[in-house]
Each structure stands twice: as structure tokens, then as C-alpha cells.
Amino acid sequence: MMQFAFELKKIIFSKKLLYIYLLLIAGVALLFVRNVTFQSYIEKEETERIGILVQNSQNLNRMYSSTLEQDPEDKDTQKLKVINSSMLEKLYELRGMSMDKWKNRATIENAFLEQVLHFKEEGGAYDLPVGEINKMLAKNEKHLAENIKPRHATYSMALPNFLKLVVDLFMNFGAMIILVILIGEILASEFETYSINFLYTQPIKKGTIITSKFFSSVLVYFLTLFVLLGAAALVGLFGFKGKYKYPVMIERNGEVDFITIVQYMVQGLTVVSVTVIMVIALLLVYSLLFKHTLSTVFALLATMLAGYGLFAFIKWPSFFYWLNPFQYLLPEERLLVRNAGVDWYQGIPVILLLTVILLLIARKKIETSRIS
């Protein structure tokens, strides 16, 4: 216990940890300021999107008019022109409607999308894929049914959506980068400075050195996560209240489905945290093997890259998700796409098993080492 407290104090009271936390808080604040600044861009982006669709329908109408001038009896073209003209009317309604009237906009947009599907069924060509149309329809229907205003995926000021943005950045990039910066040298530096020899002479079991460094690193990771989420929650209070039942669209067995934004964040932080714990154990093993910080970090990053790439770029049977310990290094796709019976939690057991094995290897390795 004393060794654990010693290792924890070394990390917590270091200037490096303080600087990282200050950077995290500043980064969260700047992210929110960016979102505030880009609020006008959201409306501009939506106006441009509708404008492109209007132009597309106008071009089609001109083409159909030209065709009918040459052949007024072309029934197919007449039918397509009528449908397209109706689509254009819906687009004009959307273009002239305030963004605040989101329920009316969602209803009109769905009517437009239904007409596009009908247009395509009649043989018309429109620059909206059927899969994208179905997703847009499902999303609008979900928001209307739950009475939840849609928020911009990138520039939202609603607290739940801003928290999701921070969590996404942390899951996909931040967690592993922060981990390597914080504890990349936690054991390897002991060999570089020969301070490991002092630890070997202390009246403690050598295996305690590994468990102390492991659990202190895990605790610091969760403390870092708490600081990050706390900063995001405090900064997000300056925005909109939002709703924690906000729907997040996922693909489940080829069909559109939804989970709440809270479920998404809990599931994401669970899988990334389990992966971080495994990476800490792997870092300790490599530290004992290489006894040099740069070599250890390089080997760790190479292993993670190779492990993720092996399963990301090669198509494996669905049961391999139970066997892949590196699938959550970039977990967003694993959370959003759940096909062939695959679910978000399937990699957790093998990660926990591998973590225990790595810890046992590290303890065995240090127990057989000698003072150099």
C-alpha cells in the first residue's frame, strides 16, 4: 500500500500532470468558443444544402420541359415532371422557413424525401442515395416522436451534444495520446536512471512494484477522465440545456436503429477505458523488456497500430470480435455499426483476460530480474 501511495504521488504531484490538465481545460473551453463562433455557419450550411437540392430539381424541370417540347405525349416524362415539381415546392418551403421551426421543417423534409423515393421508383435520377434518404427519414421521425430538436453534429452548444463531442475526441484520439504522455516513462525511466536498483533493495516484493505502478496509472487515467468531463460539463452550462435522451443513429443488422446519447457515451467510455487498462499492462511488459522509454513507447505504438490494422483492413468472421483486443483503439465505428449479430461489448472479455495475462508476465519478469 505504501508503494502504491508513493507511485501515485509521483504522478499526481508532477508538473507534467498539472500542465496536461490545464491544456485539457483550455482545449475544452476553446472548443466551446469555436462552437459559439460557428453558430451562423450552421444556418449557412443548411441553406447551401437546400440550395443544391433546389438547383438539382430546377435543372431536372428544364430538362423535362425541353423533352416535352419535342414529344408532348411522353407520359413517363410528364409523370416525372409532376413529381419533381412537387418536390421543388417542398424545397421552396424549406428554403423560406426559419431554422427555429424545426418540427415544421422536419415534417416538410420528410414529405420531400418520400417524394424523392417515389420519383426514383418511377425511374427518375436524383442526387440522393436511397440509403441516405432512409436514414434522414428515420432521423426526422425519431426527433418528431421524441420531441427533441436536432442539433448540429460538430458545432452544437447543447450540453449533452457538446459532451458527446468531447467524448468522441477523447475516445478516438485523446485517450491514448494522453496516456502515453502521462505514463509512457513510468517504469522504463526507472531503468534509465538506475533508480530501479533502489526499489529492488526496499523491503517489498518485486511484484508489488508492478501492481503499484499499474493501479496508480489506472487511477490517474480515471482522474484525467473526470477532469475532462467535469470541464466539459462546466463549460457546456453556458450553452443550451439540451436533452440526454437525444437519439444517436446506429446501424444494427443492416437496419437503422437508435440509442440515447447517454448510452452512446457510457458504452464508448467503457470500451476505451477497458482498452486503456490493457495498454497500461502492455506498457509495463515492454518497459521490462526494453528498459528504455523511447523504445518502449515505439514498441507500444507499433503493436497498437499493427493490432488495429490487422482487424480493421481485413474482413474476419463475426466471432473474431470476441477475440480482438485492439478493436476499440478507434471505437466510434464499432459503436455505430453493429451488423451480423455483432454488439459493442464483445471485445471486453478478451481485453480483460489479456490484461491479467500481461500483468502476470510483468510480475514474473520483474521477480526474476536482478540489480544491475
N, C-alpha and C positions, 0 to 999 in steps of 0.2 A: 504493500500500500504506500509506503514511503517512497519507493522508487517511482510509482505511478504519479504521485504528487510532484516529485522532482521533475519528471519529464513534462508534465502538464504546465508547470510554472515556467520552464524553459521556453515553451512555445507561446503561452499567453502573455508573458511579460516581455516579449521581444518587440523591438521597434518594427520589425517586418510585419507582424500581425496588425499592429496599430495602423501602419501605412496602408495595408491592404483593406482594412475596414473603412478607413477614411475614403479610399478610392471607390469602394463599393457604394458607400452612401452618396458620394459626389456623382458617381455614374448613374445611380437611380434618379437623383434629382435632375440631372441633365436630360435623362430620358423623358422624364415627365415634362420638362420645359420644351423639349422638342415636340412632344405630342400637342402641347398647348399651341405652339407656333404653327403647327401644320393643320389646325382645325379648318382653316379656309381651304386648304388643299383637298380635304375630303369632299366638299361640295363641288369643287372644280373637277376632281377625278370622276365623280358621278355624272356631272354634266357632260364631260367628254365621252364617257361610256355610252350614255343615251344618244349623244350626237352622232357617234359612229353607227349605231343601230338605225337612226333616222336616215342617215346618208345611204346606208345599205338598202333600206326599203324604198327610198326615193329613186335610187338607181334601178331597182327592180321594176318599179312602176313605169319609169321611162322606157325600159326595155320592152315591157309588156304592151305599152301603148304603141310602140313602133311596130311590134309584131302584129297587133290587131289592125293597124292601118293597112298592112299588106294582106292580112287574112282575117276579116271581121267575124268569120264563122268559126274561128278556132275556140272550141268550147273549153279545152283544158287551160289555155292561156287566160280566157275570161274568168274562169274559176280562181286561178292563182292570183289574178289581179285583184279580184274582190277580197280575197283573204288578206293579201298584202296591204290593201288599202285600209282594211280594218286594223291590222297590226300597226300601221302608220298612225292612225288616230290614237291608239293607246300610247304610242311613244310620244306624240304631241302632248297628251295629258300629263305624262310623267315629266316631260321637259319643263312644263309650266307649273309644276306643283312644288310647294315648299318641302324641304327635307324634314321639317318637323312633323309633317303629316305622314308619318311612316306607315300607319295602318292602311291609309288610302293608297299610298304608293305600292305597298306590298300586294294589295288586292288587284290593283291595275296591272302591276308587273306580272302577276300570275295569270291574269286574263290574256295578256300579251304572249306569255310563254306557251300557254295552251294553244293559242292560235298558230304559233310557230310550229308546234308539233303537228297540228292539223295541216299546215302549209307543207311541211316535209312529207307527210303521208300522201298528199296529193301530187307529189313529185317535184315540189319546189326546192330550190337550193338556198339555204340561208346560213350565214356565218356564225352559227351557234350549234355545237355538237349536242346530240341528244342526251348524252350522259351529263353534260354541264347543265342543260335545261332541267333535267330531272332533279339534280342537286339544288338548283336555285328554287324550283317549285317546293321541294321538301323543306328547305330552309325557311322560306317565307311562310309556309303553312305552319311550321313549328313555332315561329315567332308570334304569329297571329293567335295560335291556340294558347300559348303560354302568356300572351300579352306582355312580351318582352321586346323592347326596342332594339333593333340590330345595331351593333357597334362596329366601327372600323377595326379590322384585324391588327393593324400596325400602329395607328395613331389614336387609339381610344383614351379618353380621360375618365371613363367609368372605373371605379376601384377594382371590381372583380376582373375586368378585362385587362387593366394595367398590371395587376398581379400576375395574370396569365402570361403577359408579355415578358415580365421579368423572369418568371419561372421558365419559360421557353428558352430564353437566352442563357440562363443558368444551366439547364439540362443539356442543351446541345453544344455549348462551348465552355461556359464559365466554370462548371464544377471541376472538371479535370485540370484546367489551366490553374485555377486557384489552388487545387490540391498539390500539384507539382511545385508551385512556387512556395507554398507554406511548409510542406514536409518532405520535399524531394531529397533533402540532405539530412533527414532526422537520424539515420543510422550510418550512412556512408561517411558523413563528416567525422564521426567518432573514430573511424579507422584512419582518415586522412590526418587528423590532429593527434592520433595515438591516445586520445582520451578514453578509448575503449579499454585500454590496459588498466586504467584506474577503476573502471567499473568491474573488471574481472577480479580485482583484489578486494572488492567490498564483500561483506558477509551476506550476500544474497545469491540465490540460484541464478545461473546464467539465463535460464529460460525466462526469468522474471523481466529481464531487460527487454525481450521481445514483446511480451504481453503488455508491459508498461508503455512502451512506445506505440504499440498498436492501439490500445484503448485510449491513450491520450490523443492520438491522431484522430480517432473516430469522434471523440468528444469535441475536439476543435472544429472538425468538419460540421457537426450539428450546431455548434455555436455560430459558425460562419453563416450557415443557412438561416438561423434565427435572426442574425443581424441583417441579412439581406432582405428577408421577408418583412421584418419589422420596419426597415427603412422604406420599403415599397408601400407598406400599409400606411405609414405616417404621411408620406409624400402624396399618396393617392387620395387622402382625405380632402385635398384641395380641389379634387375633380368632382365627378358625379358619383352619386351613391351606387347606382347600378344594381344588378340582381345576381345573386350567387347561383340561381337556377338557370343562368344563361346557357343556352344549348350549344354544345360543340359537336360539329358533324364528324362522324366516323363512317368507315366502310366496314360492314360486317357481313361476311359471306356473300360479297357481291352486291349487297343492298345498302341503301342509305339508312343510317341509324344515328341516334344522338345520345350523348351523355352530358351531364351538367359540367359547368366549368370547374366546380369544386372536385368532382370525380376525376376530371382530367388532371388537375394539379396534384391531387393526392396520389393517383396512380403513377404519374410521372416522377414525382419526388421520391416515391417508394422505390421504383426500379433504379433510378440514378443513385440513390443513397446506398442501396444494396451493392451496386456496381462499384461505388467509391470504396466501400469497406473491403471488397475483394482486391481492388487496386492497391490499397494500403498494405494488405498482406503480401501481394506480389512485389511491391516496392521493398519490403523488408527482406524478402528472399534474395532479390537482386543486389541489395546493399551488401549482404553477406557474401555473395559470390564475387562481386566486382570490387567492393571496398573503395569505390571512387564515385563521387557524386555525379559527374557528367556521364560516365559510363553507365551508371545505374539508371539515370533519367533517360538516356538514349535507348537503352535496352527496354525500359518500361514503355516508352512511346512506340518503339518499333513493334513490340508484342501486341499492344492495343490496336495499332494500325493494321497489322497482319491478321489479327483475330477478327476484327470487324470486317475487313475487306474480304476475307475468306467466305464469310456467310452473306455479305451484302451483295457481292457481284456474281455469285454462283447460286443457281436455283437448287435448293435442297428440299427433300420431302418435309411435310409439316411437322413430323415428330422430332426433327432436328432442333426445333425451337426449345425443346426440353433439354437439349444438350449444349447449346451455345452460350457460353458465359460472357461473350462480348457483344451481344445483340443490343444492349442498352447504352452503348457509348454515345450514340446519337439516337435517342429513343422516340423522337417525335413521330416518325413513320410507323414504328411499332405500336404506338398508342392510337394512331388514326386509321390504320389499315389492319383489319382482323379477319382475314379470309381463310378458307379451308379449315375451319374449326380452331384456328389459332387465336389465343387470347393474350392479353397484356402481361399476365403474371407467370407465364410458363417457364421463363428463364430463371426465376428466383431460386428454386431448389438447387439447381446445379451451381449457381453462383455461391450460395451459402456453403454447399459441400466443398467446392474448390477453395473457398476462404479458409475453412477449417484445415484442409489438407496443406495449404500453403503455410499456415501458422505452425502446424506440427513440423513441417520441413524446416522452417526458420528456427524453431526452438531446438530441434535436433542438431542443426548445423552449428548454432552458437554454443550448445552444450559440449560439442566435441572440439571446439576451437581452443587455441592456446594463446598465451601472451606473446606478442611479437616485439 
